[in-house]
Amino acid sequence: MTLSVWRYSHLVLAVSSSIFILLASITGIILAFEPISNRVQPNTTNNLNEITVAEIATTLRENYTEIISVEIDKNDWVTASIIDEEGNNEIFYINPKTGDNLGKPTETNSIFQFATNLHRSLFLKSIGRFFIGLTSLLLFLISITGIFLIFKKQGGFPGFFRPIVKEKFNPYYHTLFGRWLLIPILIITISGVYLSLEQFAIIPKSKIVHQEDTLFAEEPLLALSQFEIFNNTKLSDVRKIEFPFAEFPDSYFLLQLKNKEVLVNQFNGTIVSEFNYPFTALISYYSLILHTGQASILWSIILLLACIGILFFMYSGFSIALQRRKSRIKNRFKKDACEYVILIGSENGNTFHFANALHSELIRLGKKSFLAELNSYKSYKNMQHLIVMTATYGKGEAPTNAKKFNALLQTHQQGKSFDYSVVGFGSLAYPDFCQFAYHVDDMLQQHANSNRLDNVFTINNQSLESFNQWLLQWKDKENLDIRLPEAILSKKKRKTYTFEVTKNTKADEQYDNTFLIQLKVTLGKVRFKSGDLLSIVSDKDHRERLYSIGKSDGNTILISVKLHDKGYISNHLNNLNIGDKIECSIVKNKGFRLPKKAKNVMLIATGTGIGPYLGMLHENNEKSGLHLYWGGRKKESFNLYKKEIDAQLEKGNLASLRLALSQEQEEKLYVQDVLKEDGEKISEILKNKGVVMICGSVVMQKDVTNTLDEICKKYLKKSLSYYQNKGAVLMDCY
Amino acid sequence: MKLKLFILSIVTLLTLAAFSPVAKSTSYKCMIQLINYNGEGAYIAVSLLDAKGNYVETLNVIGDDNEWYHDLTNWWKYFENTTNTIDAITGATISGGERTIKVIKIDDDKLNKGYKIRFETAVEDQKYVADDVTFELTSESVKSKVDGTGYIRYIRMLPQK
């Protein structure tokens, strides 16, 4: 499939530098602990900004025979080098306030030494250094291309900070962590590149040369404590103080500060020579500090996380790339020989999975089928049936491999007339759900020879069940004996648990053929929350049915089921008695859970869609204001839930209840009509960071979102998608 | 009687030991100032040589990663085959334009006898300088400033009282 320039470079850069990045990030993880472990040592002093150079110089002169130098490292450890009475050179940490000996410096831990060497030069000296520097540059470029990919995915620059819509694990977290770690990684790579450039003398390491071959004035003679520069300089600005070599007029104090170097007359403290470090030296100093994480525990922890993040990016990035490679097109027949043409629009290659399944199934049935991307649309001499399967990218735009379709459709003519159907793939969490599929449908409708078989069929979150529904609908129209191939089914094996039925109201005793069934896991512990889905796979056709879970007392699952005459699973469930066992699995549905923080939540449902809310009301310990809007046919339809709902109203778990019973009055009243009446209240809830949850059929969802959009526009002067983007609209519709 | 004799002999022995000529040594402060070259930190070996130019003792080593020691070719040939440890007299490298002050100990009887002190230097990926600074140890020279020929700009020595 076509790759955009950014994606292509992102991948090529990553592949070409992967081994070095792997080594550098693993060693980076180890090295991040060095400054952390250093910082917690007792040598660390925190009061360097309270001590002047004059104080420490005087203290040391009093305590030791002769001092060579005092150094303050990036861990704020103060080391003195002195000559003792026996003429031996001693180097030890000191307490800068008292001058006390705090012990000899210990050697760097050999693990850190090893890791540093590997990280810096791969044990290959200059060649290794060069490769590591290059790797740093490549990682920088990878991050830059990554920024552009995020722009593309999120719909331009303003979208960069918008919440990312949950899709599959790898792409989601690759983007999410990518955004979090962008700044640290840019800093690591830029500082790394700078340090290597310096290493290879591309950026000159500038040096300061003082004029020092002169004799300095010996008069007037002042005590160290009276030296002006010494009194004005705090230790927190000092890197090193070199004491005069001898008491001759040609020896001096050398004071290395963070930003300059000063020669000081040893007799009276006058400044003999002073040089500011050039800008490059400062950059070099900060590059080192930022790259190594010295000087701050917090920053070293961020560096550590960035290194771990890079490992995760490699893993998730490559698995995304592999996933995409799987979706390459293989055709057995020439395009002009085929009566079935399947066109794909996909950004991540997910849609290919379904298209391939259909393609191979058609071929298995002896049909000639041709698979192509929307961008390679041509004339197809024998085409009778066209199926377009397409995702939508960003804000209702065409995926990369479908951008040219509109133009191509005008250029290439089809000789024969053909049927077509459009299947849209997307996520309901996006405001522009399947928008591009609708565009394609419009384009095809205007085509001279086209015959539209059906409305656009939309599939949320790659639901296998929805795809199967479409397939059933399509094969009826096309008179094909097609079924969902095993290959596509076996992919989704989940862990199953045995549940025992603890309650079943049975449909026959209820109005509307609806019933409630309660299940409890028999063995072990299973974790779930209201809003998750219970997956039951039919042993007959291996199809999966999903039911929204309401979590009720004692970790039991409550589901609300509508009995369908021919529904294999719903009949099976209805026939279960207390004590019977059933195998099911749990599908996490994190996008549809009761928000913890929202003060007010609107729960909107029709029919069995109330199921998860029954559990949420039960869980509402934070006592959020929950407002239930339920649509059904008759008063009696609500009887099934009445007892539980009344109890929750009583307890205060449910703040308000509004029913829309369509058959109870002349003019049909639907849930969206009730919403319209409460428009002002709803807009207040949304305005005050409340959340709207919608559960039920897709038809209801469309009506409800349209109404909510009107309400938002009327009262809040914003579209519903604004709130959707903020994550204030949660939906679970089927 | 035997005891008296024993004590007497011990005392005699100790007296003899105290007056026998034990080598006395002096500490010298030694400043090494490098020229302004570009590149890695310099490795420097400071050694004591006899009048014929043979290595006698390692006085100081600047550079604490022994994987680079073999770059100091001549000194390494000598040092490789000795069992001396130099942990106490090694320190971190210094780069171009920097200076360091070291304390070295030299036996007093090596002065004015033709013994020499040598500073040899090496920098990663750059040339090795076999005798950056070499001079004979005399009562005068141990208080002097001597210019280098390679990475060293000058060294200065000063005896400690």
Contacts between the chains, C-beta under 8 A, distances in Angstrom:
chain1	res1	chain2	res2	distance
A	66	B	29	7.9
A	66	B	160	7.3
A	68	B	29	7.5
A	68	B	101	4.7
A	68	B	103	7.8
A	69	B	101	6.9
A	81	B	101	7.6
A	83	B	27	6.8
A	83	B	29	7.1
A	83	B	103	5.6
A	83	B	160	6.2
A	86	B	27	7.8
A	87	B	26	7.1
A	87	B	27	2.9
A	87	B	103	7.0
A	87	B	105	6.9
A	87	B	160	4.7
A	88	B	27	7.0
A	88	B	103	6.8
A	88	B	105	8.0
A	89	B	27	7.9
A	89	B	102	6.9
A	89	B	103	3.5
A	91	B	91	8.0
A	125	B	124	6.9
A	125	B	125	7.5
A	126	B	124	7.7
A	126	B	125	5.7
A	201	B	38	4.7
A	201	B	39	6.9
A	204	B	38	7.0
A	205	B	38	6.4
A	205	B	95	7.6
A	205	B	96	7.6
A	207	B	36	5.0
A	207	B	96	6.2
A	207	B	97	3.6
A	208	B	97	7.1
A	209	B	36	6.4
A	209	B	97	6.7
A	242	B	99	7.8
A	242	B	101	7.4
A	245	B	29	6.7
A	245	B	31	5.3
A	245	B	101	6.5
A	245	B	156	6.4
A	245	B	158	6.8
A	246	B	29	7.6
A	246	B	158	5.3
